[in-house]
Amino acid sequence: MRPSPDSAVSPEQAVAALPPGPLTEAGVRAHVAPLFSRVLVAQRGRIYLANHSLGRPLDAMEGDVREALGAWYARMGGAWDEWQAEIAAYRARLAALLGAPRLDCIVPKASAGQGLRAVLNAHDGVPRVVATRGEFDSLDVILREYARRGRITLTLVEPRGDGLFDAADLVAAIVPGTALVVVSQVLFQTGQVLPGLAGIVARAHAAGARVLVDVYHSLGVFPVDVAAMDADFAVGGAYKYLRGGPGACFLYVHPRVLDGDLRPLDTGWFAKEAPFAYARPDPPRYGAGGDAWLESTPAVLPFYQARAGQAFTLAIGVARLREYSLARQRMLVAALADRGVRALGGTEDRGAFVIVPFDGGADGAAGRCAAALVERGVATDARGRWLRLCPDVLTTEEELARAAATIAQVRAG
């Protein structure tokens, strides 16, 4: 990967210069922070704790996007040779991050919702779907609209009184005749790591159902191994922890599905056996494996836009990022506790962000707190009755202490 215009080193070179072993704040300051100089300068004086929403971009991203545009300027239609090579590289990097057994298991999509629709529309009849009430809006809205229009029969599993989900409730909802189970590896509102995922997948398969796992809130900062979890499908994207912005998403399809009898209805000319040959056999002949799940002309800039974040994550390693994330979360939880604010995070049963519960928060108290914090220079957000606070690899201990003090002030009124 090329260095950014403002840097003498690439993300891979910078990471290679880090001392071995666990990340340290000193090492991050010396070797990692320079890769993010543009966003750090632009946001100087502000504390960014919304990395669970939109990840901070690397400087190298601008040069990567310029490369895509440069091919267009220089070669016009011939740019497709370079663009297709980058799409293939994008799929390969995601396969490595996901632990996918084959590169063609990765099907580029513009959104996680597009991936879910492709799976739903591949089913004939009216499939029975089980999901949790905790799925993010991009999936939840699609599921409920399909159910409203009679396209699926939908069972939504509710959380327990503490807002958390219990694996037993999901297992009980998966009955014979269920076609698809949709769950998140990490729940977006609370950061809960879904317990008993292996048992849920096993129960679904025993009942004849397939499983789609949303890894948007885990990939890049939490261990993800789609082969080990035995998921039939997974959806996610680069918007958050992969620091690649919107539009660079994917659908993972297990080889047994690719080699089976499920065929996508959402298709297009890029799914053809040889798209640029323009042959038109009837019926159409589709590409092998996951290529048959492609659709029409893709937007190419997102693949370049996502390159630097994917390369950075692969170079530094998810295990190191996870360890550092947990340590930063524990610092924040402790700093909040010292100021009388109860927070949850920094434990193995949580994802990458800390939550501050607002009991009885249906009145929007968490959202008002988040808005007040933004006015005071602390960027975060709220979902339901939970304030969400997500440090990333760039967040300093001083910023965590200052954020905790500001949160305590706002909570005190």
Secondary structure, 3 states (H helix, E strand, C coil): CCCCCCCCCCHHHHHHCCCCCCCCHHHHHHHHHHHHHHHHHHCCCCEECECCCCCCCCCHHHHHHHHHHHHHHHHHHHHHHHHHHHHHHHHHHHHHHHCCCCHHHEEEECCHHHHHHHHHHCCCCCCEEEEECCCCHHHHHHHHHHHHCCCCEEEEECCCCCCCCCHHHHHHHCCCCEEEEEEECECCCCCEECCCHHHHHHHHHHCCCEEEEECCCCCCCCCCCHHHHCCCEEEEECCCCCCCCCCCEEEEECHHHHCCCCCCCCCCHHHECCHHHCCCCCCCCECCHHHHHCCCCCCCHHHHHCHHHHHHHHHHCHHHHHHHHHHHHHHHHHHHHHCCCCCECCCCCECCCEEEECCCHHHCHHHHHHHHHHHCCEECEEECCEEEEECCCCCCHHHHHHHHHHHHHHHHC
